[in-house]
Amino acid sequence: MKGLNRMSRELLRERYEKEFEKLPDFVQKYLLYLEAIPRSTNTLYEYSKEYRRFLTWLLSEGIVHAKDISDIRLADFERLNKDKIVLYKSFLNQSPKRTFEGKTERDLSQASLDERNTHRLKVTVQRSITALRSLFKYLANEEVEEYDEQIGDYIIRPMLRRNIMVNIENGGVDASGEVRKDKIEKMLYLDSEAIDFVEYVYSGYGNTLTSRQAKTAYEKNRIRDTAILALFLGSGIRLSELVNTNLSDLNYEGLYVQVQRKGDTLDHAMISPIFIDYLQEYVEQREGLYNADDSVSALFLTKHKNVAKRMEGGSIEKMIDKYSTAFGKRTTPHKLRHSVGTMAFRKTKNLKTVSEILGQRGTSATEIYTHIVKKEKRSVINDLWT
């Protein structure tokens, strides 16, 4: 099992190193600094992708002129201002379902706007701005030695003379705390609704389909798709954790799945027994459905040219979007995780316990669940004597 987890980490490392090679030297220096702290490979990979996205945008908009993003220099950053960052945030907010994969930075910089719009990654504005704020802060604080011709001597100065990200808000447009919490609440699956949703994917969704091709595709993957939802709602694990889960990580007797949390730590994520049967049914049919032999370690599979391969996060996101939209309440893997957190807080009223269930290091990320429960308390009091 440890060997299989190591394999997934090695693949992630390989992808990160490919991203690293494309970046300017001053960005590489910052990533090397993060490695020394250390930060997890997953964090390094996500940051490197965000930097590639930002630098590619600078080229495509003509804000910076260079042959490739690796040729961008600190002097180009010196000429940026707050207005350019606000414009970039606007670009991120207007690009909800895109991917960079399969295109070079030069291809993107020379493509038309419509064509570029078909190749942008689904973005979380907060993550993108957080990555940039971290980079700019480092560059503004890191010192370099430089020869000053006016005084005829070497001086010490910051790598970047001014940090334009200081006054840039971290969130997306209209992302105030209460608005964000209310939006999240509308996408949660709570109480019997979660069970109804899983059962809908298992047997009800096919009744909404009219074409033979759509019904065939649904029948082919419905056992797997139901099992994915069952694991999300049964444990509250992250999308990345589910994607990297191997068959050997499941433990039916202990009702848990071993996952690799942030920071590369291993943890046992408990699974609700109400959902375990869906997982068992999938595992029993997994080999036949996806032509998987003993050499295929991944738990959740797809099949390409009759060869089994690990499902990717993007495919799982699209699958959940499809089913939840048809069910009448669009949601995402992260909102399914919030659903588990909210139900756990309802039961325990203990943020520390919720943090442990979700594999979080502190309680700050779980405080959003108190917002929902407080509203329920108000409803109870309002109706207490009526």
C-alpha positions in Angstrom: 0.0 0.0 0.0 2.8 2.4 0.9 4.4 1.6 -2.5 1.2 2.5 -4.3 0.8 5.8 -2.5 4.5 6.6 -3.3 3.7 6.0 -6.9 1.0 8.6 -6.9 3.2 11.1 -5.2 6.0 10.4 -7.8 3.5 11.1 -10.6 2.5 14.3 -8.9 6.1 15.3 -8.5 6.8 14.6 -12.2 3.9 16.9 -13.2 5.1 19.6 -10.9 8.6 19.4 -12.3 7.3 19.9 -15.8 5.4 23.0 -14.7 8.5 24.2 -12.8 10.6 24.1 -16.0 8.3 26.5 -17.8 8.5 29.3 -15.3 10.9 32.3 -15.1 13.9 31.9 -12.8 12.6 34.3 -10.1 9.4 32.3 -9.8 11.4 29.1 -9.7 13.5 30.6 -6.9 10.3 31.1 -4.8 9.1 27.6 -5.5 12.4 26.3 -4.3 12.0 28.4 -1.2 8.6 26.8 -0.6 10.1 23.3 -1.0 12.6 24.1 1.7 9.9 25.1 4.2 8.6 22.5 3.3 5.3 22.6 1.4 3.6 19.5 0.0 4.1 18.5 -3.6 0.4 19.1 -4.2 0.7 22.7 -3.0 3.8 23.3 -5.2 2.0 21.8 -8.2 -1.1 24.0 -7.7 0.9 27.1 -7.2 3.0 26.5 -10.3 -0.1 26.1 -12.4 -1.5 29.4 -11.0 1.7 31.2 -11.9 1.7 29.7 -15.4 -1.9 30.9 -15.8 -1.1 34.4 -14.7 2.1 34.7 -16.9 0.3 33.3 -19.9 -2.5 35.9 -19.4 0.1 38.7 -19.3 1.5 37.6 -22.6 -1.9 37.0 -24.3 -3.2 40.5 -23.2 0.0 42.2 -24.5 0.8 43.5 -21.0 4.2 41.9 -21.1 6.2 41.2 -24.3 8.3 38.1 -24.3 8.9 35.1 -26.5 7.6 32.7 -23.8 6.6 32.9 -20.1 10.1 31.6 -19.1 11.5 34.8 -20.7 9.5 37.2 -18.4 11.7 39.1 -16.1 11.4 40.9 -12.8 11.5 44.2 -14.6 8.2 43.2 -16.3 6.6 42.8 -12.8 7.9 46.2 -11.8 5.8 47.8 -14.4 2.6 46.1 -13.3 0.0 48.0 -11.3 -3.2 47.3 -9.3 -5.4 47.9 -12.3 -3.8 45.0 -14.1 -4.4 42.7 -11.2 -8.1 43.7 -11.0 -8.4 43.0 -14.7 -6.9 39.6 -14.1 -9.4 38.9 -11.4 -12.2 39.8 -13.8 -10.7 37.4 -16.3 -10.7 34.6 -13.7 -14.3 35.3 -12.7 -15.4 35.1 -16.3 -13.6 31.9 -17.1 -15.5 29.1 -15.1 -14.9 26.0 -17.1 -11.6 25.9 -19.0 -8.4 24.0 -19.4 -4.8 24.7 -20.4 -4.0 21.1 -21.1 -2.6 20.2 -24.5 -1.7 23.8 -25.5 1.6 25.6 -25.2 1.8 29.1 -23.8 2.8 30.5 -27.2 -0.2 28.8 -28.8 -2.5 30.5 -26.2 -0.8 33.9 -26.5 -1.4 33.9 -30.3 -4.9 32.5 -30.3 -8.1 34.5 -30.7 -10.1 35.4 -27.5 -12.8 32.8 -28.4 -10.2 30.1 -28.9 -8.4 31.0 -25.7 -11.7 30.8 -23.9 -11.9 27.1 -24.7 -8.6 26.4 -23.0 -8.8 27.8 -19.5 -8.9 25.8 -16.4 -11.8 26.0 -14.0 -10.6 28.5 -11.5 -11.1 29.3 -7.9 -10.3 33.1 -7.7 -9.3 32.9 -4.1 -6.6 30.2 -4.7 -5.3 32.1 -7.7 -4.9 35.4 -5.8 -3.5 33.7 -2.7 -0.8 32.2 -4.9 0.1 35.5 -6.4 0.0 37.4 -3.1 2.4 34.8 -1.7 4.8 35.2 -4.7 4.8 39.0 -4.6 5.3 39.1 -0.9 8.4 36.9 -1.2 9.8 39.0 -4.1 9.3 42.2 -2.1 11.0 40.9 1.0 13.9 38.9 -0.6 17.0 41.0 -0.9 19.6 41.0 -3.7 22.9 42.7 -4.1 23.1 45.2 -7.0 25.8 47.5 -8.3 24.6 51.2 -8.2 26.4 53.2 -10.9 25.5 56.5 -9.3 27.2 55.8 -6.0 29.8 53.5 -7.5 29.2 50.7 -5.0 27.1 47.7 -4.3 23.7 48.1 -2.5 21.2 45.7 -1.1 17.6 46.1 -2.4 14.5 44.0 -2.6 14.1 41.7 -5.6 10.8 43.6 -6.3 10.7 47.2 -5.2 6.9 47.3 -4.6 4.3 44.8 -3.8 1.1 45.7 -5.7 -0.8 42.7 -4.3 -0.9 44.2 -0.7 -4.3 45.9 -1.3 -5.8 43.2 -3.5 -8.6 41.4 -1.9 -8.3 37.6 -1.7 -11.8 36.6 -2.7 -13.9 36.7 -5.9 -16.5 39.2 -6.8 -19.2 39.7 -4.1 -17.6 37.1 -2.0 -18.4 38.5 1.4 -18.6 36.0 4.3 -22.3 35.9 4.6 -23.0 35.8 0.9 -20.5 33.0 0.5 -22.0 31.0 3.3 -25.5 31.4 1.9 -24.3 30.3 -1.6 -22.7 27.2 0.0 -25.8 26.4 1.9 -27.9 26.2 -1.3 -25.6 23.5 -2.7 -25.5 21.2 0.4 -27.1 17.8 0.5 -28.4 17.3 4.1 -30.5 14.7 5.9 -32.4 12.3 3.7 -31.7 14.5 0.6 -28.1 13.0 0.5 -29.5 9.5 0.5 -32.1 10.4 -2.1 -29.4 11.8 -4.3 -27.3 8.7 -4.2 -30.3 6.5 -4.9 -31.3 8.8 -7.8 -27.9 8.3 -9.4 -28.1 4.6 -8.7 -31.5 4.0 -10.3 -33.5 7.2 -11.1 -31.4 9.2 -13.5 -31.8 6.7 -16.3 -35.6 7.4 -16.4 -34.9 11.0 -17.4 -32.9 9.9 -20.5 -34.5 9.6 -24.0 -31.6 8.6 -26.3 -30.3 5.0 -26.4 -26.7 6.3 -26.5 -27.2 8.3 -23.2 -28.9 5.4 -21.5 -26.1 3.0 -22.5 -23.5 5.4 -21.2 -25.4 5.8 -17.9 -25.8 2.0 -17.4 -22.1 1.5 -18.1 -20.9 3.8 -15.3 -23.8 4.1 -12.9 -22.4 1.6 -10.3 -19.1 3.4 -10.3 -20.7 6.9 -10.3 -22.9 5.9 -7.3 -19.9 4.6 -5.4 -18.1 7.9 -5.9 -21.0 9.8 -4.5 -21.3 7.3 -1.7 -17.6 7.8 -0.7 -17.9 11.6 -0.9 -21.0 11.7 1.2 -20.0 8.8 3.4 -16.6 10.3 4.5 -16.3 13.9 3.4 -12.9 13.4 1.8 -11.5 15.9 -0.7 -11.6 15.4 -4.5 -7.8 15.0 -4.7 -8.0 12.3 -1.9 -10.7 10.4 -3.7 -8.8 10.5 -7.0 -5.6 9.2 -5.5 -7.4 6.4 -3.5 -6.3 2.9 -4.4 -8.3 -0.3 -4.2 -6.1 -1.5 -1.3 -6.9 1.6 0.7 -10.5 0.5 1.4 -11.1 -1.4 4.6 -14.6 -2.8 4.9 -14.2 -4.3 8.3 -13.0 -1.0 9.8 -15.3 1.1 7.7 -12.6 3.5 6.6 -10.5 4.4 3.6 -6.8 5.4 3.9 -6.2 8.7 2.3 -3.2 11.1 1.8 -4.1 14.4 3.4 -2.6 17.8 2.8 1.0 17.8 3.8 1.4 14.1 2.6 0.2 12.7 5.9 -1.7 9.4 5.9 -5.1 9.3 7.6 -8.0 6.9 8.1 -11.2 8.6 6.8 -14.2 6.9 8.4 -17.0 5.8 6.1 -20.7 5.9 7.1 -22.1 2.4 7.1 -25.2 3.6 5.3 -23.2 4.0 2.1 -20.8 1.0 2.3 -23.0 -1.3 0.2 -22.6 1.0 -2.9 -18.9 0.8 -2.6 -18.8 -3.0 -2.2 -21.1 -3.5 -5.2 -18.7 -1.3 -7.3 -15.6 -3.1 -6.1 -17.2 -6.5 -7.0 -17.9 -5.3 -10.6 -14.9 -3.1 -11.0 -12.7 -5.6 -12.8 -15.3 -6.7 -15.3 -16.6 -3.2 -16.0 -13.2 -1.6 -16.7 -11.0 -4.5 -17.8 -8.9 -4.1 -14.6 -6.3 -6.7 -13.7 -4.2 -6.8 -10.6 -1.7 -4.3 -11.9 -4.3 -1.5 -11.8 -4.2 0.0 -8.4 -6.6 2.9 -8.7 -10.0 2.5 -7.0 -12.1 4.5 -9.4 -11.5 3.8 -13.1 -12.4 4.7 -16.5 -11.7 2.9 -19.7 -9.8 4.2 -22.8 -9.3 2.0 -25.8 -10.3 -1.0 -23.6 -7.5 -0.1 -21.1 -8.3 0.7 -17.5 -7.0 4.0 -16.1 -7.4 6.1 -13.0 -10.3 8.7 -13.2 -9.2 12.3 -13.2 -10.6 15.0 -11.0 -12.1 17.0 -13.9 -14.1 14.0 -15.1 -15.5 13.5 -11.6 -16.4 17.2 -11.3 -18.3 17.0 -14.6 -20.1 13.8 -13.5 -21.3 15.3 -10.3 -22.4 18.5 -12.0 -24.4 16.5 -14.5 -26.2 14.3 -11.9 -26.8 17.1 -9.4 -28.2 19.5 -12.1 -30.6 16.8 -13.2 -31.6 16.1 -9.6 -32.5 19.8 -9.2 -29.7 21.0 -6.9 -26.4 21.7 -8.6 -23.4 20.9 -6.4 -19.7 20.1 -6.5 -17.3 17.7 -4.8 -16.3 20.4 -2.3 -19.9 21.2 -1.4 -20.5 17.5 -0.8 -17.6 17.7 1.7 -19.3 20.7 3.2 -22.5 18.6 3.5 -20.7 16.0 5.6 -19.1 18.8 7.7 -22.5 20.4 8.3 -24.1 17.1 9.3 -21.2 16.3 11.6 -21.5 19.6 13.3 -25.2 19.2 13.8 -24.6 15.9 15.5 -21.6 17.0 17.7 -21.7 20.8 18.0 -17.9 20.4 18.2 -15.7 22.0 15.6 -12.6 20.0 16.7 -14.4 16.8 16.0 -15.6 18.0 12.6 -12.0 19.0 11.8 -10.7 15.6 12.7 -13.4 13.9 10.6 -12.6 16.1 7.6 -8.8 15.8 8.1 -8.3 19.5 8.7 -5.4 20.9 10.8 -7.5 23.5 12.6 -11.0 24.6 13.3 -11.0 27.9 11.3 -12.1 26.2 8.1 -15.0 24.5 9.8 -16.6 27.6 11.3 -18.8 28.0 8.3 -21.0 25.2 9.6 -22.0 27.2 12.7 -23.7 29.7 10.3 -26.1 27.1 9.1 -26.8 25.6 12.6 -27.4 29.1 14.0 -30.1 29.7 11.4 -31.7 26.4 12.4 -31.7 27.5 16.1 -33.5 30.7 15.1 -36.1 28.7 13.2 -36.7 26.5 16.2 -37.2 29.5 18.5 -39.5 31.3 16.1 -41.7 28.2 15.9 -41.4 27.2 19.5 -44.9 28.3 20.6 -46.8 28.1 17.3 
